[in-house]
């Protein structure tokens, strides 16, 4: 699953995106467990059907990631900065 950093209005706070992903994973696991309980199935389920791993792509500060990466990313996220910082 690919996530990309983005400063546009389409991006969400990284913490919020991780929370939503965790909820999707938990919901998927419980649905999977209930549907495979009688069939002898089991194992870990992930909302994306994959390994549960995330590749987080960072762009350069001036221009960010490419348009192609943003289009292919499942999530667009930003890091909330606190205090007087305006850069990572």
N, C-alpha and C positions, 0 to 999 in steps of 0.2 A: 504494500500500500504506500503510495507516494503522497507526501504532504509538502507544500512549498510555502516559504515565507512570502508575505505580500502585505503591502501597506494600503491597499485599496479598501473601499467600503465593503467589498465582498469577503474580506478576511475576518476570521473570528479569533478571539483570544485563545492562545494555546491551551490554557487551563480548561476553558469551556469545551474546546474540541476534544481534549483527552477525556473529559468527564462524559461527553456524549458517546464517544467511542467505547468507553468502559460499559456504559449502559446498554449499548447495542450488543456488545459481546455477551454480557450477562443475559440479556433477553434471548439471544440466539442460542446460548448454551442451555438455557432452561427449556426452550422449545425443542431443541435437538434431543435432550435427555428424555423428555416426555414422549417424543415420537419414536425413539429407538429403544425404550425401556423393555418393551415386549419382544423386540427382535434380537436382543442380545448385543445391541450396538453400544457404543460408548466413545470415549475419547473427548478431546478438547474441541470445542466449536469456536469459530470466530465469526464475527458479523460479516467480514469480507470473504469468508470461505478460504482464507489463506492461513499463513503461519501466525498471524497476529503481530507481525513486525511492521514497523514504520520506517520509511526512509524520508528524512527531513532534509529538503533541499534549500540551501541558503544562496541568495544571490549577492552580488556586489552591492555595497551600500548606495552607490549613486544610481544604479539602474535596476537593481533587483534581479530576479530570475527571468529567463526568456519567456516569451509568450507561449511557446510550445510546452514548456514545463508547467506553466500555470494551467493551460488547457488540459494537460494530462493528469494533473494532481487531483486527488480525491478531496483534499482539504486545503484551504488557503488560510494560513494562520499568521498571527503576529505575536510578538513578545511584548506584554505590557511593561512599560518602563515607569518606575516610580521615582519621585524626587525631581532633581534637576537634570537628569541624564536625558540626552536626546539621541544616543547612539549606543550600540552594544560595545 
